[in-house]
Amino acid sequence: MPYPCLAASPSATYTAPMPTERIIPANVSPEAAALLERAYGLNSEAASRALYRDWAETYDETMLEGLHYRSPTTVARLLGAHLPDRQRSVLDIGCGTGLVGQTLAHLGFTTIDGLDLSSEMMQVAARRGVYRNFIAADLNQPLALADGSYDGMTCSGPFTHGHVDARCLDELFRVLRPGALFAFTVKREVFEPLGFQDALAALVARGAVIEVAFTHDRHYDTASQPDGVFCAYRKR
């Protein structure tokens, strides 16, 4: 669950935590278990900033070794499957510690920028040496980016319970060039309640985007069933 981005509305608030399969692996430390419990219960920007400040240095250990987190790799590969030109510029939304960027780099992408709310998480991501630039941004506000700035975009983690709803999608698509691809995942249980189903259908209906891929898969190897919606949309 990399950092939560906020909905793009004048006075957005965090969505209330929703019932979910709370996976606290037995092999993680008590400190990591406490951080996971805080993540499941996020309900404010202040709580989010504090969580990811405290979690930045141990996030990868908890998510990769404890939960066997697979979403970053799946999302990066989804973008790669539909954006063959590896020289194209990519913006990684909610880049966190850089797990998506690392896989993008392994796939051959050379121009990757990271955007996140947490400076501490981006400091960890910078050590990977795969990002060109980092952008500190709150998606509760318009992004300080020009229209059509990027050829591709990824997002793995922010679209989940206790986090952001679908109102930030228009702003994210705004910074993509025509023909650009956005690959992302949404926690399956919030896909309809938080407006992603309707928002994406509306974007398709008005001809703003084309659905390229849509499937259900696991966010974690430890999940008991597919718990994520993974999709890719191309901006027209």
C-alpha positions in Angstrom: 0.0 0.0 0.0 2.2 2.8 -1.1 1.1 6.3 -0.1 -2.5 7.3 -0.6 -3.2 10.1 -3.1 -6.1 12.4 -2.4 -9.1 12.9 -4.6 -8.9 16.0 -6.8 -11.8 18.1 -5.3 -11.8 21.4 -3.5 -12.2 19.9 0.0 -11.5 16.2 -0.4 -11.3 13.9 2.5 -10.0 10.4 2.9 -12.5 7.7 2.3 -13.5 5.8 5.4 -11.7 2.5 6.0 -13.8 -0.4 4.5 -14.0 -4.0 5.6 -11.2 -5.9 3.9 -9.0 -9.1 4.3 -6.5 -7.8 6.7 -3.3 -9.8 6.1 -0.8 -9.6 8.9 1.8 -12.3 8.2 3.1 -14.2 11.2 6.7 -13.8 10.0 6.8 -10.0 10.3 8.1 -8.2 13.4 5.7 -6.6 15.9 6.8 -3.2 14.6 5.9 -4.2 11.0 2.6 -5.6 12.2 1.7 -2.4 13.9 2.5 -0.4 10.7 0.3 -2.7 8.7 -2.6 -2.2 11.1 -2.1 1.6 10.8 -2.1 1.3 7.0 -5.4 -0.6 7.0 -7.0 2.2 9.2 -5.8 5.3 7.4 -8.4 8.1 7.4 -6.5 11.4 7.1 -3.6 13.1 5.3 -1.8 13.6 8.6 -2.1 9.9 9.5 -0.8 9.0 6.0 2.2 11.3 6.2 3.1 10.0 9.6 2.7 6.3 8.6 4.9 6.5 5.5 7.5 8.6 7.3 7.8 5.9 9.9 7.6 3.0 7.4 9.9 4.2 4.6 13.0 2.3 5.7 11.3 -1.0 6.4 8.5 -0.9 3.8 10.1 -3.2 1.3 10.9 -5.8 3.9 7.4 -5.9 5.2 5.7 -5.9 1.8 8.0 -8.1 -0.2 9.2 -10.6 2.4 6.1 -10.6 4.6 3.2 -10.2 2.2 5.0 -11.2 -1.1 3.6 -8.0 -2.7 3.3 -8.5 -6.5 1.3 -5.5 -7.7 4.2 -3.3 -8.6 5.7 -5.9 -10.9 2.3 -6.7 -12.4 1.5 -3.0 -13.1 4.9 -2.3 -14.6 4.7 -5.4 -16.9 1.2 -4.3 -17.9 2.5 -0.9 -19.1 5.4 -2.6 -20.8 3.2 -4.9 -22.7 1.3 -2.0 -24.3 4.0 0.6 -24.5 6.8 -1.0 -26.6 8.9 2.2 -27.1 11.2 2.1 -24.0 12.4 5.6 -24.6 9.0 7.1 -23.8 8.6 9.1 -20.6 6.7 7.5 -17.7 5.2 9.0 -14.5 5.0 6.6 -11.6 2.1 7.8 -9.4 2.5 6.9 -5.7 6.0 5.7 -6.5 6.7 5.0 -2.8 10.1 3.2 -2.4 10.4 2.7 -6.1 9.2 -0.9 -6.6 7.4 -0.1 -9.9 10.2 2.0 -11.2 12.7 -0.7 -10.5 10.7 -3.2 -12.7 10.2 -0.5 -15.4 13.9 -0.1 -15.5 14.5 -3.8 -15.8 12.0 -3.8 -18.7 14.2 -1.2 -20.4 12.4 2.1 -19.7 14.9 4.9 -19.4 12.9 8.0 -18.5 10.9 7.5 -15.3 9.7 10.2 -12.9 8.3 9.4 -9.5 5.4 11.3 -7.8 4.6 10.8 -4.1 3.2 12.6 -1.1 6.0 11.2 1.2 9.5 12.7 0.9 10.8 9.9 3.1 9.5 7.2 0.7 11.0 9.0 -2.3 14.4 9.2 -0.6 14.4 5.4 -0.5 13.3 5.3 -4.1 16.1 7.6 -5.1 18.7 5.0 -4.0 17.6 2.7 -6.7 19.0 5.0 -9.3 16.2 4.5 -11.8 14.2 7.7 -11.5 15.0 10.9 -13.5 13.1 13.3 -11.3 10.9 13.2 -8.2 7.7 15.3 -7.7 6.3 15.9 -4.3 2.6 16.3 -4.8 -0.8 16.2 -3.1 -3.5 15.0 -5.5 -6.0 17.0 -3.5 -4.6 19.9 -5.5 -4.1 20.4 -9.2 -0.7 18.9 -10.3 1.9 21.5 -11.2 2.5 19.7 -14.5 1.6 20.8 -18.1 -1.0 19.1 -20.1 0.3 16.2 -22.1 3.6 15.9 -20.2 4.0 12.1 -20.3 3.7 9.1 -22.7 2.9 6.6 -19.9 1.8 6.4 -16.3 1.7 3.7 -13.6 -0.1 3.5 -10.3 0.2 0.6 -7.9 -1.2 1.0 -4.4 -3.0 4.3 -3.9 -6.4 3.2 -5.1 -7.5 1.2 -2.0 -9.6 1.3 1.1 -9.1 4.3 3.4 -7.4 6.1 0.6 -8.4 7.9 -2.7 -11.5 7.7 -4.7 -11.8 8.1 -8.5 -12.1 11.8 -8.7 -8.3 12.2 -9.3 -8.5 10.3 -12.6 -9.4 13.4 -14.7 -6.3 15.2 -13.4 -4.1 12.2 -14.0 -5.2 11.7 -17.6 -4.8 15.5 -18.2 -1.0 15.2 -17.8 -0.8 12.4 -20.4 -0.3 13.0 -24.1 -2.8 11.7 -26.6 -2.0 8.1 -27.2 -0.4 7.7 -23.8 -1.1 4.6 -21.7 -2.1 4.5 -18.0 -1.6 1.1 -16.3 -2.9 0.8 -12.7 -4.6 -1.3 -10.1 -7.5 -0.7 -7.8 -8.4 -2.8 -4.7 -11.3 -4.9 -6.0 -13.6 -4.3 -3.1 -13.5 -0.5 -3.6 -13.6 -0.5 -7.5 -17.3 0.3 -7.5 -17.9 2.0 -4.1 -15.2 4.6 -4.6 -16.4 5.4 -8.1 -13.8 3.8 -10.3 -16.2 1.7 -12.3 -18.5 4.6 -13.1 -15.7 7.1 -13.7 -13.8 4.9 -16.1 -17.1 4.0 -17.9 -17.8 7.7 -18.3 -14.3 8.4 -19.7 -14.8 5.6 -22.3 -18.3 6.7 -23.2 -17.2 10.3 -23.9 -14.3 9.1 -26.0 -11.6 10.4 -23.7 -9.9 7.0 -23.2 -9.9 3.5 -24.7 -9.8 0.4 -22.5 -6.8 -1.7 -23.4 -6.7 -4.3 -20.7 -8.9 -5.3 -17.7 -8.5 -8.3 -15.4 -8.6 -9.5 -11.8 -5.5 -10.7 -10.1 -3.8 -10.8 -6.6 -2.1 -7.9 -5.0 -0.2 -10.3 -2.8 0.8 -13.9 -3.2 -0.6 -14.4 0.3 -4.1 -13.3 -0.7 -6.7 -16.0 -0.6 -8.3 -14.9 -3.9 -7.8 -12.2 -6.6 -8.2 -9.0 -4.7 -7.2 -6.4 -7.4 -8.5 -4.9 -10.6 -5.6 -4.4 -13.0 -6.3 -2.3 -16.1 -4.8 -0.2 -18.8 -6.4 2.7 -20.6 -5.1 4.7 -23.5 -5.8 8.4 -23.8 -7.3 9.5 -27.0 
